[in-house]
Amino acid sequence: MEEILVPLGAFTMVVAIVYILARRKERLTLIQHGADASTLKMDKASNDSLKFGLLMVGIALGILLGNVISETTSIQEEVAYFSMTLICGGISLLIYYGMMKKHDKDNELKQKD
């Protein structure tokens, strides 16, 4: 199990660092163009929390399914873990995309009324 957790932790740390640096660059660009950083919506923060929450649940489900597949079939353990983690993580991001698209459509309809 440690063989999976260490690379997964390292990957998560790299993603977090890239995210923090990108957010910093976005704020600096806003300030450079005369806008205040407070113009960033709070909804964006809650949407990001939803996105990362869904992604983490998807990754966890992928790891569990990878374990089930590697124990019940003749598929190699590495292939089962890696493929299920990516598939479930991707599905969770597609769910998030659908939720946001529906939310945007609902807001557009409310603004027209």
Steps between C-alpha positions, in 0.01 A plus 500: 500500500793735568604457138179680400474761775847653463470582126140610549606733781785640294268560203244671725769726642616603151141574392441709813817704442409565135147602605630743764746657255231537231262664747775739611571593137128562442481736798815685398360550150178642646695745714722594206194594293358715778240257626478394859561138590172506692321497164558125488170335573454298815299259286822409321652387830200287585495359145868411531426324828225302331727412208787380718262319735348309211846427362625363831190279536554379143864418569407315820235298317753427227748364752230282658382372161861439396546284808182305427599447137856395583375248758219350292653489152833417342572866415829624641471700820670814362277509194184454706586778747624747241214450254221506758646808671514691171159381381322585827685832534403590142138404559489720810630797298237434232233498772632834624492639146139391458403652834661834413343504153158440655567768764600753232192416295276545806662837578454610138130414516458687832665811355263500201193494731 
